[in-house]
């Protein structure tokens, strides 16, 4: 019975490791300084993926002519949410960050 439990735990750990996307960086490895490496008007989506990894979510706003990517990262003791903005050609425009409302919304 003990071998079966051990096998199940190892199997679940291995299976969960296979399900992760290698292009997505762990949120706790990002810092505010990573976002400052990006250059408005010069950086492309590929540059952003190299620096920040793949986003948690993507949204396109056709009327505003923007695409927005979401990233999570720690800022000392706070969990932060950042939005990275691109024009529809794929050129980086700017980013905005705030404490993650999913965590801190109940505090306001």
Steps between C-alpha positions, in 0.01 A plus 500: 500500500784738583659439158169581332474833685858585412439412135186716489679801650795467261265452203299810588814710542637386166167544323455851634855589391425388146190717483685828555593723206879552490455847346314630804740625764406443860329816629734528798805534270379827341590838646406861428846544347415243230219722374735800487725312254232541230525799266178668380479514122801267462421175682291235325284220636795264456718732710235507773478120504881478529503737797174413679398161362156419367212697652237362736226642275463700177223731387457704181307828495441575133331838551790624713750342261675316784585152617559451874693220669465422873792410729521425871811570707606567861603845618659443839201388709229583244360295214486724192304486176650666192344572163735526203354700208578454129367667190334273245828474307655325802718787622531552876342826622511501883408306813288573805525318834296494819451271801311192383128569563431128520697499825462850640152605385340396829736732688368822345 
